[in-house]
């Protein structure tokens, strides 16, 4: 009787889990979204279009997304809709599957409840597929059998391959997965060295992960993976020949009967060379040949990683937004306490996993608070999951008890954002997120039916895309001018390409505001110099209080000197929809109107000091602004963020405006002598460049610079002024 009752309870438990998983799977089913307009929707389209056009990421396109970025965050095109749909559904299913498998490993109901609540919160806040992958990978790393001596190398190869693929989706996902895996295996290696057991196995597992991630990333970076596969097969063939040859040599030596002297020598020889014989020889030769191939091949995996790193590191200063310090302090309390828990967990023989969690804790905190707006929810809703995995790994009751308290603190922070209006001054309203758990039956069944009829989803998405793109449809008299011509969009509205079926030749940094560093700005400049576009579609706008001239300084100066308003559309495009109000069409000039420069004037000024500009009526002045970080500033920026730097501009008419500048790209030389205040002032400025009697508008009288934390910067700012006499 008791046995039957126990089986009944067990059956009900599994049925409940199954129903709950199916319910959550359907309720939060991630379906592709179509094309839209605006900054975010444009880069969603841009990464999908770049992949469809088989552009090289790291060369033709430089962004924080790779050739498979469209799978996690791209807009659905005709050619990639089903790939996106199945990938996102697969990632969703994998997250639920890995979570359920982890629940089976947990021993107490409290551990299971903490994990379920934490995962559910990530769904309630509607985390996108990129973070869903990171969380799935993190839960997977918490499995107990990964570091088992019998299976560690297989896990290393498999997880390394997954991490290598993740690197080609989004750089953050790649760094998170590769970094967490490497730290886990490094911790395992440290434990092996300390106990003097299985050291060789731990080293090989670490190298396995590196080889697998590198091979997969190298293979799929190329738009034609078969070409990269040929190179990998050559590496394997060379390694195979070496391994087979050394195995035969070793076998023959073992068959010989040697003299005592020879035996001693052979024994020493074996000690030095046994790692190079047989399959181990294959292993190390393949590793070396793979390393050489990756460095020498085009497209370059190294270039993809370094350029993505440039964008990511520049984000910490160029895109920073500062809000309530109390919000940061509350988050830091969570960070410090979790780090304390991880220190204790590391002492309980979970060093590697503790390092992985600490790394993910830092990534989510930095990503959440660099741009302190809705992004903070990335950290707030990730924290309970990180703590729940500490609870799952805790061996001592003391650590478990403190972890539950910290988990309660993390959940309480979420409740603050859900039920307190405008928490910490943030314009966020999340009290609606719990309503999704109780949908109307008709809506739930409709969503379930969509899973069985993706063609219907495809049709709806296509229709929605066409409706959205009507907002950036060009007038009929303009489209023939651009048809079959190479065009580019400056600064952000890439959706114009999709709406008007244009021949898009993007700059590597295809949205101007992302050119955070001098190297990124120069990449765009070099692209326009090497392949001048037939037309540029230009709007005088930017983000975050910058001036449009400051987004990509060297590139804009090149555009100003080498492009003119098209004679066919000498002003703003007429009859354009409101989204494209004040759109201008630029075409190449016959010659550069500012080819020579006068001698430079270099000087150094302190912060807040006013610098008067002396500008002739027929010249343009650029200023290469070098703002250096202090040692503390470099560390602070790397670990967290750097607050905005502002330039206050006083115009000749006495009015003053403040503009944000980007320290990492201002050294390329921003146009500083004339800064039109809006598009209506920019148009006559650009027209005057081609007029003998034209008056350049927006003339600047003086400038000064300020920052929000003087400890982060050098006390002096270096300025190099260069004047250009306009040929017109």
N, C-alpha and C positions, 0 to 999 in steps of 0.2 A: 504493500500500500504506500509506504513512504517512498519506495523507489519510483513508483508510478507518479506520485505527486511531484517528486523532484524532476522527473522527465517532463511533466506537464509544465512546470515553472520554466524549465530550460527552453522548452518549445515556444512558450509565450514570449520569453525574452528575445529569442531570435526572430520571431515574427514581428515583434514590436520594433526591433532594430531595422529589419528589412523594410517595413512600412514607412518608418521615419526617414530612412535613406532615400527611398523612392520619392517620398513627398518632397524632401529638400531638393532632390535632383531635378524634379519637374518645376518646383516653385522658383528656383534660382537658375533655371536653364539659360545659359548665355548664348544669345543669338547674334549674328552679325548685324552691324548697323551700316547704313548706307552713307552716301556722300552728303556733306553739308557745307556751310559757309562759315567764315570766321577763322581765327588763328588756329585753334585746336583742330577743327574739322579739316583745315587745309593741310596740316602736316599729317593727319591721318590718311588723307588722300595721297599726299606726296610720297610716303613710304610704300604705299601699295602700288602706286604708279611706277616708282623707281624699280621695285622688284619685278613688276610685269614687263618693264622695258629692259630688264637684265642689266641694269647699271651696276657698276662695281662699288660696293660700299667700302669706305676708307679711301676712295679715290674720286669717283664721280659724285658720290653722295657721302657727306660727313654728318653724322647725327648720332644720337644715343641709341638708335635702333639699327639692326643689321638686316641682312637680306631676308630673314624670316620674321622681321618685326611686324609685318602686316598681319601675321597670324594672331598676335596678341593685342595689337592696338590699331591695326590698319582699317581703313574703310573698305567695304565690300565692293569689288568691281565685278564685272561680268565674268572675268576669267579666274577669279580667286574666291568667289562666294562660298563654294562648297568646301574648299580647303580650309577656309577660316571657320566655317560652321563646325566641321568635324573636329578640327583641332581644339577649339574652345570647349566643345562638348566633351571631348576626350580628357582635357585638362580638368574640367569640372568633375567628371566621373573618377579620375585618378585621385583627386583630392579627397573625395568621399570614401573611395576604396582604401586608401592609405590610412585615413582617420579611423575607419572601422577596424582595420587590421591592428592598429595601435590600441584601440579600445579592448580588443581581445587579450592583448598583452598585459593590460593594467589589472591590478589585483583588487583594488578597493573601489567602491562606488563613488567616493569623493573624488578620486583621481579621474574617473571616467566623466563625472559631472563637470569638473573643471575644464577638461579637454573639449567636451561637447559645447559648453557655453562659449568657450574661446573661439572655436571654429565657427559657431553660429554667428557670433558678432562680426566675423570677417565677411560673412555672406550678407548680413543685414546692412552693412555699410556699402555693399556692392563693390568690393575690391575687383579690379580688372584682372584679366587672365595672367598678367605678368606677376602680380603679387600672389595670385592663386598658385602659380608654379613654385614660387619661392617657399610658401608655407608648406606645400606638399613635400618638397625636397627636405625641408627642415624636419618635418614629422618622420619622414623616411629615415633620416640620419639618426633619429632617436631609437630606432629599432635595435633590440639587444643583440641580434645575431649578425649584424654587419661586421663587427670586429672579431667574429669567430675565426680561429686560425684556419679552419677548413674552407671557409668561404670568403675570407676577406679580399682575396685577389679578384675573385669574380665580381664581388660587389664594387671594388675599386674600378674595374674596367667598365662595368655597366653604368655606375653613377658618374664616372668621368665622361663617358660618351654622352650621357644626358646633359651634363653641365656644359660640354663643348657645344652641343646644339643650342642650349639656352643662351650662350654667349652671342649667337647669331640672331637671337630674337631681340632682346633689349640688353644693353650693356650692363645695366644694374642687375638684371636677372643673372647674367653670366658671372659677374663679379660675386654676387651673393652665393650662387651655387658652387662655382669653382672654389671660391674662398672658404666657404663652410666645409666643403669636402677635404680640401688640403689641410685645414686646421684640425679637423677630426683625425686625419691620418698622421699629422705631425704629433699630436698628443699621444696617439697610440705608439708612435716611434719612441717618444720620450719615455713612456712607461716601459717599453721593451729594453731600452738602453739602461734604465734604472734597475730593472730586474735581471738584466743580462740573459734574456730569453727571447727567442724568435726575432732577433734584431734583423737578420737578413730578410725574413718574411715581411717585416714592417717596412723596410726600405723598398722592397720590390712592390708592395702594395701602393706606396706613395708614388713611385715612378709609373706604375700601371695607370693610376688616375691621371697623371700629367700627360702620358702618351695618348690615352684614350680621348681626353678632352681636346688635345692639340690636333690629333688626327681627324676627328669629326669636324672640328671648326675649320680646319684647312680644307677638308673635302668639300664642304657645302658653302664655303665663302664664294667659290667660283660659280658664276651663273650656269656653267656647264660642268657639273661635278664629275663627269666621266673623265675630263682632262686631268683633274686633280687625282682621281682614282688611279690613273695610269702612273702618275708619279709615286703614289703610295705603293703600288704594286712593284715598281722598280726598286724602291727601298726594301720591300719585303723579299724580293728576289735576291738582291745583293746580300741581305742578311741571311737568307736561306742557304746560299752558296757557301758563305763563310761558316755558318753553323754546321752544315753537312761535312765540309772539308775538315774542320777542326774535330768533329766527332769521329771521323774515320782515322785521323791521326792519333787521337786519344785511344781509340780501340786497338790500333796496331801496337801502340806502345805498351798497352796492358797485356798484350799477348806475348811480348818478348821476354825472354829470361835474361836479366841484366846482372852484371857483376855487382858486388857490394858497393863499390865506388860509384858505379853508374846508377845503382838504386838510390843512393843518397842524393845524387845530383837530380835524378828524375823526380824524387819526392819533393825536392825544393822547387823544381820546375813546375810541378803540379800545384804547389801551394801558391805560386805566383800567377799561374795561368788558368786554373780550373774555372774561374769566372768567365773566361773567354771561350770555353770549349762547349760544343754541342748547342743545346737550345738556349743556354745562357749567353753564348756568343751571338746567336741570332737576335736575342733580346737587346743586347747592348749596341750591336751594330745597327739594328733598326732604329733605335733611339737616336744614335748619332746621325744617321742618314736623314731621319725625319727632321731633326733640328736644322741641318744644313739646307734641306729642301724648303722648309718653311721660310728661312731667311732669304733664300735666293729666288723664290717663285713670285710670279705676278699672276693674279692679284695678291697683294701682300697681307698676310694675317697680322703681321707686326704693325703695318700701317693702319689697318682697321682698328686694332686695339689702342694704339697711341693717339689716333685722331679722336676716337670715342672718349678716351681719357681726357683729352684736351677740352672737349665740350663739357664733360661731367665736372671737371675741376673748375672750369670757368663759371659754371652755374652757381657755385658757392658765393661768388661776389656779384656777378652780373644780374642774377635773378633774386637776390635776397630781398626779403620784405620783413620789416620789423614791426611787431605788434606788442601786446602786453608782456612785460617782463615777468609778471606773476604766472602767466601761462607757461613760460619757459621754466620757471622755478619748480612748478608742480611736476612738470615732465622730468626735470633733472632729479627730483626726489625719487621718482620711479626708477630712473637709470641707475642712480647710486645704490639704491637698495637691491636692485636686481643684480648688479655687479657684485655686491656683497654675498648674495646667495650663490652666485656662480663661483665665487672663490671657495666657498664651502663645498660646493658640488665637485669642484676640481680635486679637492682633497679626498673625495670619496671615490677615487679612481675613475672619474669621468672628465679628465683634463681636456681631451680633444673636443668632446661635445660642449663643454663649458666655453671653450674658445670659439666654437662655431656660433653658439648662442650670443656670446658677447659681440661678435662681429656683426651678426644680424641686428642686434640691439642698436649698435652704433649706426648702421646703415639706415634703419627705419627712423631713428631720431634725427639724423642729419637730413634725410630726404623730407621729413615732416616739417622741420623747423628752419631750414634755409629760407624757404618761402612760407612765411608764417601766416597762412590763410587757411583755406580748406585742406591744404596738404597736411596740416597737423594731425588730421584724422588717421593718416597712415600710421603714425606712431601710436596714437591713443588706442586704436583698435588692434594693433599688433601686440601690444604689451601683454594682455592677458594670455595670448597663445604662447608667448615666450615663457611666461611664468608657469603655465600649465605643463610645459615640457620639463621644467625644473622639478615640478611636483612628481611627474612620472618617473624621473630618474633618481629622485632622492632616496637614499638608503637609510638615513637616520630619521627618527621621529622628530627630532628638534628642527632639522632643516625643512621637513615636510610642513610642520606647524607654521613656521615663519613664512614659508612659501604661500600657504593658504591665506595668510594675512595680507601679503603683498598682492596676491591675486584679487582679494577683496578690494584693495586700494585701486588696482587697475580697473576693475569693473565699476567702482564708484566714480572714477574719472569719466568713464563712458556715460554714466548716468547724468553727470553734470552737463555734458554736451547734449544729451538727449532731452533733458527736462528743464534746464534753466535757459531762458531766452537770452540770446546773444552772449554766450559764455565767454568771459575774458575779452569782451568787446568784439568778438568774432560774429559776423552776420550769418550765423549758422542756425538752422532750424531742423532738428533731427527727431522731433517727437513723433514723426510719422513712420519711422523705419520699422516699428514693431507691427504696424498694420499689415505688412506684407505676409506675416505668418498666418493670417486669417483671411485668405482671399475668398471672393465669391466663388461658389462651385462652378458656375458657368465659365468664369475667367480661368480657373484652374484647369478645367477640362479642355478649354480652348488652347491653353499653352501645351498641354499634354499632346493634343492632336497635331500641333505644329512640329513636334519631334518626329512624327510619322509622315509629315508632308513638308519637307524642306523646300520643295518646289514652290509651294504657296508662300513660304517666307521669302524666297528669292523674288517672287513677283511683287510682293508688298514692299520689299526693300528697294527694288528698282524704281517702283512708282514714287516712293518717298524721296529717293535721290533726285529724280527728275523735278519734282516739286520744289525741293530745296534749292537746286541749282538755278532755278528761274531767277533767283535774287542776284545772280552774277552773270546773267545773259547779256552779251554785248549787243548794241544796236545793229540792225541789219546792214547799215552802210559801212560799218567798221570791220565786220568779219572778213569780207573779201580782201581787205588790205593785209590782213594777218595770215590768211589761208596759205598753208604749205611753207610758211616762213619760220625760221628758228626764232622762238621768242622765249623770254624769261619774265618772271613776275617779281617785282620789287615793291614792298618788302615782304608781304605775307600771304596774300589771297590767292593761293595756288589753285583753289577750286575753279577759278576762271578758266583754267585749262580744260577741265572736265566739262564744264558747261558749254564751251564753244568749240570743242574738239580741235584744240590748237596743238601745234608741234612744239612741245616743251623741251627746251634745252636748259636744264637747271644749273645754277651755280652749285658747287659742292655743299655750301651752307645755304640751302634753298629758301630759308626764311632769315631775313637780315638780322633780326634781333638775337639770333643764336651765334653770331660771329663774336663770341666772348673774348677771344684772344687774338693777338697780332697774327699768329700763324693761321688762324681760321679766316681772318680778314684777307690775308695775302693769298690764301687758296682761292677765294672768290675773285680777287683781282687777277690772278694768273689765268683763271678760267676765261674771264672776259677779254683779256689781252690775247690769249692764244686762239680763242674762237669767238670773235665779236658776234653778238646776236643781231639778227635783222631788226628786231624790235624789242624794246623793254616796256612793259606795262607798269607804270609807276604811280603810286599813291603816296602823298606826303603825310605819313602817319607812323607811329611807333608805340611803344608800351612803357609803362612804369615811369612816366615823367621824363623820359629821355628826349633829346632832340633827334629827329630823323637823320641828320647828318652824322650822328655819333654811333649808329648801330654798326656800320662797317666802314670806318673812316677812309681807308685807302681806296676801297672799292667805290664808295660814293664819289670821291674826288675824281677818279677815273671816269665815272659816268658823267659827271658834270662837265669835264673837259672834252670828252669824246662823243657825247650823244647830245642830240638836240630834239626839240619838239618836232614831230613829224609835220611837214607842210600840209599833209592831207587832213591833219587834226591839230591845228596850231594852238589850241587851248585845251580846256577840259573836254572830255568826250561828252557830246550832247546826247540827251535822251537816254542816258545810262540809268539803270535802277539805283535806288538810294544807297545800296551797299557799295556801289562803285562811283559814288559821287566824287567829283574832283579827280577822276582818273585821267592820267596823261599817257600819251603814247610817244615814246622816244625812239629815234632811229640814229644810226651812226653819222657823225659829222664827216666831212671830207678830210679834215685834218684836226689835230689836237689844238685847241685854242689857248692852252697854257703849257707849252712844251718846255719852257725854260724858267728857271727860278733865280731870284736874286740871292746874294749871300745870306746865310742863316744868321740869326741873332739868338744867342744862347744866354739864358739867365736863370737864376734860382730865386724862388720866392717862398716865404713861409705860408702856412695855412692862414686863411682869413684876410691875407693882404690883397689890396686892390692893384691890379695890373692894367695900366692904360694902354690901349692899342693905337698905333699910328698906321692908318691904312689909307693909301691913295684911292682916288675914285675909280681908277681903271685897273685895280689889282685885287687879288684874293690872297688872304693870309691863312696859312695852316699853322697849327701849333702841335708839335709832338710833345705830349704831356707825359712825363715819367714820374709816376707815383710809386715809391718803393715801400714795401712792407717791412716792418721791424721783424726781428726773429720771433717775438711773441705773436705778431700779426700773422706770420706764415703758419705757425703751429695752430693758432686759433682758427684761421681760415680753413686749414686742412681738416681739423677735427669738427668744426662747426660751420661758421659762415663769416663773411665780413659785411658790415652794414653799408648802405649806399653812400657814395661820394657825390657831392653836388658841386656844380659850377653856377655861381650867380652871375648873370649877364645884365649889364646896364647898357641900354641902347642909346643912340644919339638923341632920341627924343626925350630922354630922361626916365623912361619906363624900365622896369627891372623884372626879370624872370629867372627862376632857378631850374636848371636841367640836371638830370642825373648823368654822370659819365661813368664809363667802365675803365677802371685803372689798367686792366690787362690788355686793352686794345687801343687806348688813347695815345700810346706811343707811336702809333702808325701815322699820326698827323691828322687831327680833325680840322675841318674848315671852321675858323673861329672869328673871322673878320665880319662875316655876314651870316646871321642866323634868322631866317624868316620865321615869324611867329605862328603862321598857319598856312594852309594851302593857298588861300587867296593872296597871301603875300609872297609865297614861293613861286607862283606862276609868273608874275612880272619879274621876279629875280631871274628865273631861268630864261625868260624871253630876252631880258637885258643882256645876257651873255652873248647874244648874237646880234646886238644892235649897237651901232657906233654911239648913238645918243641915249642909249638906255641907261637907266639909273638902277644900280643894284640895291635892292630893298633889304631891310633888316640889318643895317649897319650897326656894328657893336662898338661901344665907346670904351668899356672896361670889363674885366672879369675878376672874379675871386673864387677861391675853392674852400670847401668846408667838409668835415667828416663828423661822424657821430661818436667816434672813439679814437682819440689821438694816440693811444697806446699801440694801436695796430700799424701805424705808419711812421715813416721817417718824417722828421720835422720840416724838411724842405722839399719843395716840388721843383723839378727841373723842366724848364720850358725851352723849346727850340722853335723859333718862328721862321717860317719860310714864306716869302712873298712871290707871287706869280703875276706877271703883267699879262693881261688878256689881249690876245691878238685881235679880237673883234673891236 
